[in-house]
Amino acid sequence: QIWAESLGKKGLGTTPVRALGTVDQHSQVQLYLGGPADKLFTVLIQETGGQGTRLYVMAQRPQQFHVIDTTTDEVVEIVPLSVFAPTPEGRNPQKRVQVSPDGSHLLITSFDTGEIAIAALADPHHQTRLTVEKGPMGITFANAATAYVMNHDQGTVSIVDVPGRRITGSFATEKGPETLAVY
């Protein structure tokens, strides 16, 4: 509701569509990846930690990253998605975003470029781009300093030193991993 109401003004906005579990997501992701390049999709994973007042939303039309203050339901900042990684012509911007457990950093994947961007939460305009492997999608954190990025097409997981803004290693999975979590 906050997303649609805050962004759905002046002829702009998006229509959020909810999918739960592998059955819904499988058919929808096939449409998003193989269908017309007119959709943005983001997989949201409920975290139990953050109790912040900022909602971070990727919007496709126009290709922007919105920061919404959840106490006022107002957009407080808009950052072009090209700041994080360019989107090839005719493709949907396949990017994922995750906030570090301590609320200090954003990690954003760019499926098409094989990169991740690490930005201080206070200033998403200034970030470091790192090349991971083909098809980065999911992000999860072991703690505030270590993140894991799932590289769907390559079948690997990259290990990220978040404060150091560098890749420290990777390990293989089978090709096409869909989700990851740390417990």
Disulfide bonds with the S-S distance in Angstrom:
none
